[in-house]
């Protein structure tokens, strides 16, 4: 069962001079088990869109359906929807509040009304999923941890609710390269281990191209492009035109092609680029 | 949920009243309040009402806005009216059981209500026509003479400015944390008072932590730019008395003279 958003419009500050159309006729579908990237420039509406997915904001027009349930129709069902659609906000470490890491991660499951055993089981599972040694970390105060660790605890807090869809809004913003790789590695592992759908929101193609199956490009509140990372990559000029940076590999390949080298256009990884360039070099030497 | 909340009630248009020196505006407001208490007859209030009408017209603030400022204190006006109406001894004009309304009470009650209404309308004009930042500048300048007696005028004004500056930031932060906790199944909208207060903990703890963090960062940034308080500090916006200020002072003096003449006469 998918998340389906149909003809979504979202207007901020209706009836004031600050009225803005944040989303303008969006149609997207996220299938179970998929790994989707949503990219867009600042202000393209990506953060607004994901808040519609778990009913934090109501759409001005259009409908959002999660596994066949209409979001926002029934207030009592919101809790179920928020359990199904786990949303990790930007800088999620600022939401930590409990005395111990274990209690904080258990906040979500506690709100779901689960039994104590179930909660502690889920807390352990979630903390291990994000790469912690449960016994070492469980009694630590979340405020003593490093930035990267705090963020992983916050992500564990959402994972402990066992969502079917996990949405992460810029999960690596402000982290150093090591912290960033760690988070991406764990998200990838999580997606491989379970059948959870992952939606990764970012403004950078570079980060998500290697991970996701499908990319949705938002621009000015509309779906601008949609396709596999390879398909999107080959439209490098278009990406640049709407203000999104293109990955370094893509820009090198594009430059070489412009200068008459015969390299295929949809190169994704550095490995692939190396192979392609070597092939061309050999061809020319002969 | 916080999107519709306006801070203070500054009404930003360009008018001669808006452009007045904030120091003058504050002084005028204080004298205006005193003048209200000099008046002892309804006819005297006509002078005040006429003056206010002129100022409001010049300020380009819609009358609707000025009247809206009365809403929060409507209750106080009403209570004052009732107490004066029922508690003043004198010639009884109407009685029902233990309730007695006297002629003096009627007069006194009406009098207080009109005075309070004019008072609030006059003072709210100050905040309506002056942005909070300029207002604190004015307060600082007026408090400056008292630094000789150990009053930290600049520091007080700086604290007010910073507090005002951070109200929207903290509101935004509150909304963000609220959404994050709602995503984890938190419920801020139902339950009785006790459980509602308890449910606020996941909101308040992160909010306080972030407020402390911001304060820390701001202090650091200020120090990095060599901030060291008010001594010898110059300002970007110099306050200068202009022609408009002289004109305003003239109009205000005429008003004050009218009030005083009316009182003596």
Interface residues (C-beta under 8 A of the other chain):
Chain A: X12 X13 X51 X54 X56 X79 X82 X83 X86 X87 X89 X92 X94 X95 X96 X97 X107 X108 X111 X112 X143 X157 X158 X161
Chain B: X3 X173 X176 X177 X179 X180 X181 X182 X183 X184 X185 X186 X187 X201 X202 X205 X206 X209 X210
